[in-house]
């Protein structure tokens, strides 16, 4: 009887807290009924979720991702027993003879780079750099993990990657570097190349084009004055350097330089002893001048490199450079620019970083008061700072490294606030684009933002809004200057226009890299069913890349193409690389295949003018094209394509039929090259600066802003 009474009391006793509460009630800190679904969630019409009763532990996401990679890699070698579900969008079948990947990787830390002259093909890497996309896996749980890893949008360019060169040294592949992007793509595609057809890939490391060597000297010697060109030829080279550098020449204190130059003509020996750093700058001008004026003679050395080596021998140490104040910053920036031009990128990045730090020491990243230092020095310091700033942002993006200084630490006025000239306006717009490139590197390529979901779309939308602001500024500037200086406008704003389109190309690289992964077998996803906003973003990226080539083609026809400086080559290489991938996996987004002839024509023009870096880039592009041909989708049926270009920024699109762009570059010779001397219809098609106006960019940003791209929404249902 006592036992029965105790049991009844135990049944009537109501616990004060349900031992098993749903997550919604726990978050709201309210009592849960313990039922599934609970009373509160039913009343509020919410999804009721209870935590698992199974024992569990917390692990870092990186550790979980590594386990998924290992499981998927191991599953690829076992017998298939489960078919992977396709993502939204169809999966098109591949022929039975389609190459299968030896290892699905987007770069490897253990791969020896293939050299053109010597070397052998190394074994595939043992560690995957990306989550494998496999079509058959041994069990359901592994299939679910592989599905998440394969189809979740992700940024494959931010994962830490190293490349072992021929000396055994590991080289870091920067996420924003075009040089590194090419190697990632090639390493990925080589995994699908049949072993019997495997060839050596031409991967050229830093300094492969030309390695400038020198030995530092403590003092200037009389032998350093030997072999200098005569005065009239120096005047000619000086004018050439001034024209070729364009906006960058504004960082040179021309008045002070010419004053010392006149003293040098009267007494060379005493002048160089008293003005050693000026003599270094003088030798750099000679090196630039010879390179600008030199034609290709088959040599792998740039014209005037002997003057650059002599300048580096006499370059003072860090302590002496600081004593020279602004002149030291000026010379360091020119040194960095020269090394970047001969493809010695690492040294260029080091010297421009040293220049930025000297700017911080001198305080010119803030405004120097006119009353304290004088109006002339204050204006010079402002121009010097912003030119160094632009170079630092540009070189940092090329290396895939961090910037030397953040924008929050800079308070210097924009050049257009001090000067209303055309050059000051162009420099201000270039500064805005440099800031935008830095923002792209720190947001779209942020190391913690592995996904291509909401954060990527949000950051891309921010970049597009900022680009629209730059475009609006260009729209406001054009009417004022196009009438006053119609022949001067394109040359002054050429770098602004190219940088504008390069920002779009840079921001869309991660998306294109991920889509390439999905397009490759055995996943072989049909990318034709992309969501409209994503398709519009890719279309805009392709049009920007095509616009870059069109502008460069126009400059080549007017002999305004940079044949030594690195900017035009980088823009052409980056645009061609993007169009190569898009043309292979999404040909419907490439307006016309004439871009190949345009790219070849521009690069060949640079090579004929003596650019020693172009042959390396062309070899890399050719190898990538060979690998992409194995996975190329057939182009869409011939149709009219609307390109948003016209006589002005607000002009509507014009219709271009396939084949029209083939003749846009001019008549082709027997070798198939483009005749740049023939009047070109590109002047009409791409006369706008830039071809994509602010309304189009804002419309694209609004499309992306309204979408939900956290998972399968990259594709249409």
C-alpha positions, -999 to +999 in steps of 0.1 A: +000+000+000+028+024+009+045+016-024+013+024-044+009+057-026+045+067-034+040+059-070+008+080-072+026+110-056+055+106-080+030+107-109+013+138-096+045+157-090+050+182-118+087+190-126+096+227-124+118+224-156+114+202-186+145+181-189+143+183-227+134+218-241+134+229-277+159+254-290+133+281-296+121+280-260+157+279-247+165+310-268+134+328-254+141+316-219+106+302-214+092+269-202+089+242-229+062+215-228+088+190-239+066+176-267+077+176-303+064+200-315+060+218-282+029+238-273+045+272-276+059+266-310+026+252-323+008+283-310+034+306-326+036+285-358+074+282-355+096+253-365+103+233-333+138+220-331+151+198-303+188+192-297+202+157-305+203+133-276+235+118-290+268+127-274+285+155-293+316+177-291+325+211-307+352+213-333+365+241-354+349+245-389+384+242-405+388+208-388+354+196-400+362+208-435+395+189-435+377+157-425+352+162-453+380+166-478+398+135-466+366+114-467+357+126-502+392+119-515+392+084-500+357+078-514+369+087-549+391+056-550+364+031-537+337+013-556+306+034-562+274+025-543+256+059-542+248+085-568+254+121-558+224+143-561+227+172-586+223+207-575+196+230-589+202+230-626+208+200-648+239+179-650+249+172-686+265+139-694+301+136-706+314+111-731+326+079-716+361+088-726+361+121-707+392+125-686+389+118-649+408+138-624+439+123-610+434+146-581+409+174-578+430+204-567+432+241-573+469+244-568+491+223-546+518+228-521+539+199-532+539+203-569+571+211-588+565+238-614+570+226-649+598+245-667+600+251-705+636+242-709+641+213-684+624+194-658+599+165-656+563+162-648+559+156-611+535+134-593+501+148-585+497+165-551+487+145-521+466+171-504+436+187-520+433+224-520+395+224-525+366+203-515+364+176-541+334+175-564+328+138-570+299+120-586+299+087-568+306+080-532+303+048-510+276+057-485+248+081-478+266+101-450+296+107-472+274+117-500+257+143-479+290+157-468+303+158-503+272+175-515+276+203-490+313+207-499+307+206-537+276+227-542+279+253-515+292+285-532+327+291-520+358+312-528+385+288-539+411+317-542+415+325-505+427+292-493+464+292-484+483+278-513+521+274-518+540+264-549+574+247-548+597+261-574+626+244-592+649+253-563+627+236-537+615+269-523+578+273-514+561+303-530+529+318-517+500+321-542+483+354-533+445+353-536+443+385-558+474+379-579+467+373-616+500+354-617+488+331-590+453+328-605+468+314-637+487+287-618+457+277-598+437+273-629+464+253-647+471+230-618+434+222-615+429+215-652+461+194-654+445+168-631+422+159-660+448+157-687+455+121-698+489+109-687+500+100-722+493+136-733+508+153-703+531+182-713+553+206-694+535+238-683+554+271-687+554+286-652+577+315-649+586+326-614+596+361-603+625+374-623+623+347-650+620+374-678+651+392-666+671+393-634+688+426-628+720+422-608+742+448-591+767+453-563+762+482-540+789+509-539+796+532-509+805+562-530+803+575-566+833+567-587+845+585-618+838+553-638+801+558-631+802+589-654+814+570-684+792+559-712+765+585-705+745+597-736+750+632-750+729+661-738+705+664-768+697+626-766+691+630-728+667+658-735+649+635-759+647+606-735+636+629-707+606+641-728+598+605-737+598+595-700+577+624-691+551+615-717+551+577-710+548+581-673+518+604-677+501+610-643+529+592-625+554+619-635+536+644-613+555+628-583+588+641-597+599+675-586+607+686-621+619+721-612+645+708-587+656+680-611+662+703-640+681+728-618+705+700-608+707+688-644+720+722-655+746+721-628+755+686-639+762+698-674+787+724-661+805+703-635+795+666-636+819+652-610+812+677-582+775+676-589+772+638-585+793+639-553+770+665-538+738+651-552+742+613-552+705+605-550+698+629-578+723+610-599+705+578-591+672+593-604+690+606-635+703+571-643+667+557-637+654+582-662+680+570-687+670+534-681+633+542-686+640+563-716+660+536-734+633+510-726+606+532-739+624+540-772+640+506-778+627+481-803+629+443-800+663+429-811+657+394-799+675+399-767+660+389-734+673+420-716+654+453-716+670+483-733+689+505-708+692+479-681+728+488-676+718+523-664+693+507-640+720+484-626+743+514-622+716+533-604+710+504-580+748+502-573+747+539-561+713+537-543+720+549-507+711+528-476+679+534-455+696+560-433+707+581-462+674+578-479+656+592-449+680+622-448+669+631-484+632+636-473+608+638-503+635+630-529+642+596-512+605+587-515+604+598-551+634+577-560+621+546-542+588+548-561+607+550-594+628+520-584+597+500-576+581+509-609+611+498-628+614+465-611+576+459-616+581+467-653+607+439-658+586+414-638+607+414-606+575+418-586+588+409-551+616+435-551+591+461-565+567+453-537+595+457-511+606+491-525+571+506-527+565+495-492+597+513-481+585+544-499+551+542-481+568+539-447+590+569-455+558+588-464+546+579-429+578+591-413+576+624-432+539+628-425+529+635-460+499+611-458+485+641-439+484+676-453+515+696-447+505+731-437+512+758-464+522+782-436+548+758-422+565+744-453+553+767-481+526+762-507+549+746-533+563+719-510+529+712-496+515+707-531+544+685-541+541+664-510+504+658-517+510+647-553+539+625-542+519+608-515+489+600-538+511+586-565+529+564-540+496+554-526+483+543-560+514+523-567+512+506-534+476+495-539+484+483-574+515+463-564+498+448-533+469+435-554+493+421-580+512+402-552+481+392-533+495+408-502+482+433-477+485+471-482+512+490-464+487+515-448+450+516-442+427+543-455+417+552-420+452+565-413+452+589-443+438+624-441+456+641-471+433+661-494+425+648-528+444+665-556+412+679-572+406+698-540+438+717-545+438+719-583+409+719-608+430+708-638+423+678-659+453+658-645+443+665-609+408+652-617+421+621-634+444+614-604+416+618-580+395+593-599+424+569-600+427+573-562+391+563-558+396+532-579+428+523-559+407+525-527+381+503-544+407+477-554+419+477-517+383+473-505+378+444-530+409+427-516+398+430-480+362+421-485+356+398-515+390+381-508+388+382-470+405+352-454+375+344-432+349+347-460+353+313-475+317+312-489+303+328-519+269+332-503+254+363-487+287+379-477+302+377-511+271+391-528+269+418-502+305+428-507+301+427-544+271+449-542+291+474-522+318+474-548+293+479-576+278+509-558+312+524-554+319+518-591+287+535-600+298+566-580+331+567-600+311+563-632+289+592-622+320+613-616+333+604-650+299+613-665+301+647-648+337+653-660+334+643-696+311+671-709+335+697-694+367+684-709+356+666-741+348+700-758+379+718-745+405+691-750+389+664-772+423+649-782+437+650-747+409+633-728+413+596-737+450+595-730+447+612-696+418+590-685+429+558-701+443+543-668+411+553-650+390+535-675+411+504-675+412+503-637+374+508-636+369+476-656+397+457-639+378+462-606+348+443-620+371+415-633+389+412-600+356+410-580+342+383-601+372+360-602+361+339-572+327+332-587+342+322-620+367+299-603+339+282-583+318+277-615+348+262-632+350+236-605+313+227-610+317+225-648+346+200-646+339+162-646+328+142-629+304+168-615+299+183-650+272+207-639+252+225-666+258+261-658+231+273-682+206+276-654+223+303-634+200+327-615+194+359-635+214+382-611+244+359-612+242+356-650+240+394-652+271+397-630+290+373-653+278+392-684+290+425-669+323+409-661+328+396-696+318+430-711+344+447-688+371+423-699+362+428-735+362+466-730+397+464-716+409+447-747+390+471-769+405+502-752+440+487-755+434+479-791+425+515-797+457+527-780+478+502-800+464+518-832+474+552-820+508+541-807+498+548-772+501+513-759+525+508-729+553+486-741+574+487-710+553+498-680+534+470-664+499+484-663+486+477-698+501+442-698+485+434-665+451+446-677+454+426-710+465+395-692+438+396-666+410+403-691+422+375-715+424+351-686+389+357-675+375+355-711+394+323-717+376+306-688+342+321-695+344+312-732+351+276-722+324+270-696+299+298-703+303+308-739+269+324-740+282+351-717+310+361-741+297+386-767+321+375-795+351+353-800+370+382-816+384+389-782+411+362-789+424+381-820+423+414-801+442+399-772+468+384-795+471+416-815+477+437-784+502+413-769+521+409-801+523+447-805+539+449-770+563+421-779+574+437-811+582+469-792+606+450-770+585+439-740+604+410-724+575+399-702+549+394-729+563+361-743+560+346-708+524+356-704+515+344-739+530+310-732+510+307-700+478+317-718+484+293-746+489+264-722+457+273-703+438+274-736+450+239-744+438+226-711+404+243-714+398+229-748+393+195-733+363+208-714+349+234-737+312+237-742+298+244-777+291+281-783+254+291-785+238+296-820+247+327-839+226+356-827+228+394-824+245+405-792+238+438-775+269+455-760+263+485-738+284+510-756+278+540-778+288+576-785+284+585-748+280+571-714+242+573-715+239+558-750+220+526-754+233+492-765+242+487-802+237+454-821+269+435-831+266+404-852+291+375-849+320+384-871+316+422-869+341+423-841+365+403-861+369+432-885+369+458-857+406+456-851+415+463-887+426+443-916+446+411-909+478+404-926+491+371-939+501+361-904+467+368-890+478+397-870+458+429-866+467+459-887+464+487-861+470+514-887+436+508-904+408+530-891+389+509-867+352+507-858+363+502-822+365+540-820+328+540-824+319+509-804+341+517-774+343+555-776+325+558-743+346+562-711+336+538-695+313+517-717+292+506-687+273+535-672+263+542-637+226+532-642+236+498-655+259+492-625+233+503-600+207+481-617+230+451-613+237+460-577+200+461-570+194+427-586+221+412-564+208+430-533+173+415-537+185+379-541+192+352-516+225+335-526+234+316-494+231+282-511+215+268-542+200+301-552+229+306-576+209+284-599+173+286-611+148+260-598 
